Amino acid sequence: MVERVTYKIGDEELILETGKIGKQANGCVYAQFGGSAVIATVCASSEVKEGMDFVPVTVDYNEKYYAAGKIPGGFIKREGRPKDKEILVSRLIDRPMRPLFEPSFGREIQIVPTCVSTDGVNPPDILAVIAASSAVTISDIPFHGPVAACRVAYVNGEYVLNPTYEQIENSQLEIVVAGTADGFTMVEGGAKEVSEDVMLGALAKAQEFIATICHIQDDLRAKAGKEKLPLAPLDVTLENKDAIIAEATPLMQTACFRDGKQARGDAIKAVKKQIAEKYAEQLSDEMQKKLFDACIDDIQYNLLRKSILEKGLRIDGRKCDEIRPITCEINVLPRPHGSALFTRGETQSLAVTTLGTALDEQVYDDIEGDRRENFILHYNFPPYSVGEVGRLATGRREIGHGNLARRSLAPMIPSRDEFPYTIRVVSEIMESNGSSSQASTCGGCLSLLAAGVPMKKMVAGIAMGLITEPEGDNPYGHYSILSDILGEEDHLGDMDFKVAGTKDGITGFQMDIKIAGVTTEIMKKALEQAKQGRLHILSIMEKCINKPQPISQYAPKIETMKIPVDKIGALIGPGGKNVKALSSQYNVTINTDDDGTVTIYGRTGKSADEAKIAIKGIVEDPEPGTIYNGTVKRIMDFGAFVEILPGKEGLCHISKLSRKRVEKVTDVLKEGQQIPVKLLEVDKMGRLNLSYIDAVEEQEKKNN
């Protein structure tokens, strides 16, 4: 039986429907808004595994090209491996939903939202979050949802809910918020230096919409929801639990507060091993071993949170708002165009910037249409950064962290008109203990300036944490906000909030909350504390470099010029003959736009400069007194005809070859030879008279 619910948003209706499609899945919902539609399914494995301490959830969002009436580009006309955008949307769905599943369910869960229609007006990612949550909500899989998402843009001083692509393009703030009816649990977005108050306003606006859409999903569950499957909780308890806690707690108290990540980890392992050896007979049982591991983790969890809340003391001895020592270096590598080493405590990013040409731009072929990007940022997190052995691979984490760093820096990157290079930043994480994505933002900014990129302002980022404790009926009665969190504080805390920006405002942010939302008071305080931390980091970065350096001699040379539109044909020539000849002669690449903008890419500055002079000669009338690099085309008894520009030849008389008497032209020149010549005059008949002598003498004067 087909069931549906609808909700009017602006001029369009949000439709959630089930019972027609995907009936063999545990849950399936068709969601439509305007011309965009997503089919979301959820399935759970039949095998139950007891004692699982995590939820094995996989989200695989995918977009079909037919959704936009397109055929995939390239040789293979079939959708292939997930694109970065699909991975980012999968993370967008996964992060708010994962904490709401029960680990004791004990089954693998796979959520597959598929974009099957898109109108090019309404982004399908928000629809995918709502569809995925709806599918799980009506299914027989236990779920503490539903969740919903909302995109908020700040356009011309007003908040716009679920904006169109055009409104997003013109916005000062674009933020995606996800959460339950009780509060938001995930935030991410970018901005053009907005204030903390503007961001808080966007969060409040989003929460109203999210609560409404959660209630709509509850209505669909009332109509078509299945009875939930049973959980598989453990009916086994840890033997000698009280004795283990009593013995381990004082030892862990010392181990957890050792200085240094590795020393701390080794000390905790030693305590765990010591206690495990005493209870070795008991722990020979696999289930008892799992419960023992969980007990030790709980001891560590409680000790660290208690220290922060009661003493304001963190595991590395810092105060709650204190930032670890920071060092910055630039030009640490000899040949790359720009490099920087940013170290904050035990987190280190080696950021490298490469400058390329328009031919190096990233081309995206997806359902939103073909587009090009001239700023690229890639993030690598090799296993050695945490002292482990593993595969070198680009996973969802790498793509997500790289996207956050790129989004944070992008608003401060100059436009193509101001800086006509393609820019690629690569952040290699050399060491990690807390927010390597924000280290990438800081290191990336330093390397960009070292490469000569004229950034509008410097950008820095910081990761914030939250520890809460209920007090009476208030779940946030006692709390502490942490600046520059460690990896352990991320794992054991209630919030991971990354904020990046300039001195004047926020440019990028991402927040994951592990508890049922946070209050406006907490968010306001966290943003203010993050701002103070950001300003502190920026002040240290500015001591290292505060303005762009000269562009590296190893970077390609780019020259731009404007030519009259009616001269484009003369530059290109029949079948591209002229522009090909220039490119070959000077070893450059020449790109001409319809508005008359000519961009010259040369491997060296000399080749680009010479090509620019040659182009000027084609589109401008030959100017007496100018020196051209010419090619000897024909040799006559009285002189040589030299081509100074494609299709333009002049006569270099035998008397203008040398101050001494020249018997034969062939004594000085030969056909095909390239020589400098000076244009002496253009006579009444338009003929060009050239001099080899004067050109050589002028060049010698410059050299001396």
NORQUI-V193466 format. One record per pair of residues at least 12 apart in sequence whose C-alpha atoms are under 6 Angstrom apart, sorted by the first residue. I is the first residue (numbers start at 1). GAP is how many residues later the second one is. D is the distance in whole Angstrom. If there is no record, write none. Layout:
((I,GAP,D) (I,GAP,D))
//
This chain:
((1,18,5) (2,16,6) (2,17,4) (2,18,6) (3,14,6) (3,15,5) (4,12,5) (4,13,4) (12,22,6) (13,20,6) (14,18,6) (14,19,5) (15,16,5) (15,17,5) (16,14,6) (16,15,5) (17,12,6) (17,13,5) (25,18,6) (26,16,6) (26,17,5) (26,113,5) (27,14,6) (27,15,5) (27,108,5) (27,109,6) (27,112,4) (28,12,6) (28,13,4) (28,107,5) (29,102,6) (29,106,5) (31,100,6) (35,83,6) (35,84,5) (36,81,5) (36,82,4) (36,83,6) (37,79,6) (37,80,5) (38,76,5) (38,77,4) (38,78,6) (38,90,6) (39,74,6) (39,75,5) (40,72,6) (40,73,4) (40,91,6) (40,92,5) (41,70,6) (41,71,5) (41,94,6) (42,68,6) (42,69,4) (43,66,6) (43,67,5) (44,64,6) (44,65,5) (45,62,6) (45,63,5) (48,58,5) (48,59,5) (49,57,5) (50,56,6) (53,50,6) (54,49,5) (55,48,5) (56,52,5) (57,52,5) (57,53,6) (58,52,5) (59,31,6) (59,51,6) (59,52,5) (59,53,6) (60,30,6) (60,52,5) (61,25,6) (61,29,5) (61,51,6) (61,52,5) (61,53,6) (62,24,6) (62,52,5) (63,51,6) (63,52,5) (64,52,6) (65,302,6) (67,49,5) (67,50,4) (67,51,5) (68,50,5) (68,299,5) (93,36,5) (96,89,6) (96,90,6) (100,43,6) (100,44,5) (101,42,5) (104,127,6) (104,128,5) (104,129,5) (105,126,4) (105,127,5) (113,15,6) (121,43,5) (121,44,6) (122,42,5) (126,23,6) (130,18,5) (133,13,6) (133,14,6) (134,83,6) (138,83,5) (138,87,4) (138,88,6) (139,87,5) (140,86,5) (140,87,5) (140,88,4) (140,89,5) (141,87,6) (141,88,6) (142,86,6) (146,68,6) (147,32,5) (147,33,5) (147,67,6) (148,30,6) (148,31,6) (148,62,5) (148,66,6) (149,28,6) (149,29,4) (149,61,6) (150,26,6) (150,27,5) (150,56,6) (151,24,6) (151,25,4) (152,22,6) (152,23,5) (153,18,6) (153,20,5) (153,21,5) (154,17,5) (154,18,6) (154,19,5) (155,16,5) (172,19,6) (172,20,5) (173,18,4) (174,15,6) (174,16,6) (175,13,6) (175,14,4) (176,12,5) (176,13,6) (181,30,4) (181,33,6) (183,334,4) (184,333,5) (185,327,6) (185,328,5) (185,332,5) (186,325,5) (186,326,5) (187,323,5) (187,324,5) (188,321,5) (188,322,4) (189,319,6) (189,320,6) (190,217,6) (190,317,5) (190,318,4) (191,316,4) (192,219,6) (192,315,5) (193,312,4) (193,313,5) (193,314,5) (194,311,5) (194,312,5) (195,310,5) (238,50,6) (238,53,6) (255,12,5) (255,13,5) (257,58,5) (259,57,6) (301,191,6) (320,162,5) (321,161,6) (321,162,5) (323,161,6) (324,20,6) (324,21,5) (325,19,6) (325,20,6) (326,17,6) (326,18,4) (327,16,5) (328,13,6) (328,14,5) (329,12,5) (337,17,5) (337,114,5) (337,215,5) (337,218,6) (338,14,6) (338,15,5) (338,109,5) (338,112,5) (338,113,4) (339,12,6) (339,13,4) (339,108,5) (340,103,6) (340,106,6) (340,107,5) (342,101,5) (346,86,6) (346,87,5) (347,84,5) (347,85,4) (347,86,5) (348,81,6) (348,82,5) (348,83,5) (349,79,6) (349,80,5) (349,81,6) (349,90,6) (349,91,6) (350,77,6) (350,78,5) (351,75,6) (351,76,4) (351,92,5) (351,93,5) (351,96,6) (352,73,6) (352,74,5) (352,95,6) (353,71,6) (353,72,4) (353,94,6) (353,95,6) (354,69,6) (354,70,5) (355,67,6) (355,68,5) (356,65,6) (356,66,5) (357,64,5) (357,65,5) (358,64,6) (361,12,6) (361,13,5) (361,61,6) (374,48,4) (374,49,6) (375,48,5) (375,49,6) (376,48,5) (377,29,5) (377,47,6) (377,48,5) (377,49,6) (378,24,5) (378,48,5) (379,19,6) (379,23,5) (379,47,6) (379,48,5) (380,48,5) (381,48,5) (385,45,5) (385,46,4) (385,47,6) (386,46,6) (401,36,5) (405,36,5) (407,101,6) (408,92,6) (408,99,5) (408,100,4) (412,43,5) (412,44,5) (412,45,6) (413,42,5) (414,41,6) (427,13,6) (433,53,6) (433,54,5) (434,51,6) (434,52,4) (434,53,4) (438,23,5) (438,24,6) (442,18,5) (449,99,4) (450,98,6) (450,99,5) (451,100,6) (452,96,5) (452,97,5) (452,98,5) (452,99,5) (453,95,6) (454,94,6) (458,44,6) (459,42,5) (459,43,5) (460,40,6) (460,41,6) (460,78,6) (461,38,6) (461,39,4) (462,22,6) (462,36,6) (462,37,6) (463,21,5) (463,34,6) (463,35,4) (464,18,6) (464,19,5) (464,20,6) (464,21,6) (464,32,6) (464,33,5) (465,16,6) (465,17,5) (465,20,6) (465,30,5) (465,31,5) (466,14,6) (466,15,5) (466,16,6) (466,27,6) (466,28,5) (466,29,5) (467,12,5) (467,13,5) (467,26,5) (467,27,6) (494,19,6) (494,20,5) (495,17,6) (495,18,4) (496,15,6) (496,16,5) (497,13,6) (497,14,4) (498,12,5) (556,46,6) (556,47,5) (557,44,6) (557,45,5) (557,47,6) (557,48,5) (558,42,6) (558,43,5) (559,40,6) (559,41,5) (560,38,6) (560,39,4) (561,36,6) (561,37,5) (562,34,5) (562,35,5) (563,33,5) (564,32,6) (565,31,5) (567,52,6) (578,68,6) (586,21,5) (588,13,5) (588,14,5) (589,12,5) (624,55,5) (624,56,5) (624,57,5) (625,54,5) (625,55,6) (626,52,6) (626,53,6) (627,50,6) (627,51,4) (628,16,6) (628,48,6) (628,49,5) (629,46,6) (629,47,5) (630,12,6) (630,13,5) (630,14,4) (630,44,6) (630,45,5) (630,46,6) (631,12,5) (631,41,6) (631,42,6) (631,43,4) (632,39,5) (632,40,5) (632,41,5) (633,38,6) (638,16,6) (639,13,6) (639,14,4) (639,15,4) (640,12,5) (650,38,4) (650,39,6) (651,38,5) (651,39,6) (652,38,5) (652,39,6) (656,35,5) (656,36,6) (656,37,6) (657,35,5) (657,36,5) (658,35,6) (676,19,6) (677,14,5) (677,15,5) (677,18,5) (678,12,5) (678,13,5) (678,17,5))
//
